[in-house]
Amino acid sequence: MTPAELRAFCLGFNAAVEEFPFGPETSVFKVLGKMFALSALDGDPLSVNLKCEPEQAVRLRAEHDAVAPGWHMNKRHWNTVTVGGLPDALVRELIEDSYDLVVAGLPRAERLRLDRP
């Protein structure tokens, strides 16, 4: 997965936006103001911080060298994924899981807004 593909995939979710609160080198992908992915898209290697359920986070770290506790994040709930170290399909699945976790934590009224076309 290239940086452009990572950006496009993150922005393909309903109501997803890209912001730069930490400077121009760090893309923060949000849904209704809540972060679901963070990446320095010009980083080498390319990596992305993703939200994850705590039990799954520990399992993924044990199973994949490319998954580590979230750098500069709450390590219980966030993983740093080295994109080239995993199959693209798994990276996409982890991004989608992160988005879904964030959406599930939104107030019901905001979740309902996402369901409208």
C-alpha positions in Angstrom: 0.0 0.0 0.0 1.4 3.4 -1.0 0.9 6.6 0.9 -1.6 7.8 -1.7 -3.6 4.5 -1.3 -3.5 4.8 2.5 -4.8 8.4 2.3 -7.5 7.5 -0.3 -8.7 4.5 1.7 -9.0 6.5 5.0 -10.8 9.3 3.2 -13.2 6.8 1.6 -15.2 6.3 4.8 -18.4 8.2 5.4 -17.6 11.7 6.9 -13.9 11.1 7.0 -11.6 14.1 6.8 -7.9 14.7 6.9 -6.5 17.4 9.2 -3.0 18.5 10.3 -3.2 19.5 14.0 0.4 18.3 14.6 2.0 20.0 11.6 2.0 19.5 7.9 4.0 16.2 8.0 1.4 14.3 10.0 -2.0 13.4 8.5 -4.8 12.8 11.1 -7.9 11.1 9.7 -11.0 11.9 11.7 -14.7 11.1 11.6 -16.9 13.8 13.1 -14.0 15.3 15.0 -12.6 12.0 16.4 -9.3 10.5 15.2 -9.3 7.0 13.8 -5.9 7.0 12.0 -2.7 9.0 12.1 0.3 8.8 9.7 3.4 10.6 8.5 2.6 9.7 4.9 6.2 10.5 3.8 7.6 8.3 6.5 10.0 5.5 5.7 8.8 2.9 6.5 5.2 4.0 6.1 3.3 3.4 9.3 -0.1 4.3 10.7 -1.5 4.5 14.2 -4.9 2.8 14.5 -7.4 2.4 17.3 -7.9 -1.2 18.4 -9.8 -3.2 21.0 -7.3 -3.9 23.8 -7.4 -7.7 23.6 -7.1 -7.6 19.8 -4.2 -5.1 20.1 -2.2 -7.5 22.3 -3.0 -10.5 19.9 -1.9 -8.5 16.8 1.3 -7.5 18.4 2.1 -11.1 19.3 1.3 -12.4 15.8 2.9 -9.7 13.7 6.3 -8.0 14.0 4.8 -5.1 12.0 2.4 -4.3 14.8 3.7 -2.4 17.9 2.1 -0.5 20.7 0.9 2.9 19.5 3.7 5.4 19.3 2.9 8.5 21.3 -0.6 7.1 21.9 -2.5 5.2 24.7 -0.8 1.8 24.2 -3.8 -0.1 25.5 -6.1 1.2 22.7 -3.7 2.1 19.8 -1.3 0.2 17.6 1.4 1.4 15.2 1.2 -0.7 12.1 4.2 -0.7 9.6 2.2 -0.9 6.4 4.7 -2.8 4.3 5.0 -5.5 6.9 1.4 -6.8 6.5 -0.7 -7.8 3.5 -2.7 -4.8 2.2 -5.9 -6.6 2.9 -5.1 -6.8 6.6 -4.0 -3.2 6.7 -7.4 -2.2 5.2 -9.2 -4.4 7.7 -7.4 -2.8 10.6 -8.1 0.7 9.3 -11.8 -0.2 8.9 -11.9 -1.7 12.4 -10.4 1.6 13.8 -13.0 3.7 12.0 -15.8 1.4 13.2 -14.5 1.6 16.8 -14.5 5.4 16.7 -17.9 5.5 15.2 -19.3 3.1 17.8 -18.1 5.5 20.5 -19.9 8.5 19.0 -23.2 9.7 20.5 -26.2 8.0 18.9 -27.4 11.2 17.2 -24.0 11.6 15.5 -24.0 8.0 14.4 -27.4 8.5 12.9 -26.1 11.4 10.9 -23.5 9.1 9.4 -26.2 6.8 8.1 -28.0 9.5 6.1 -27.0 9.9 2.5 
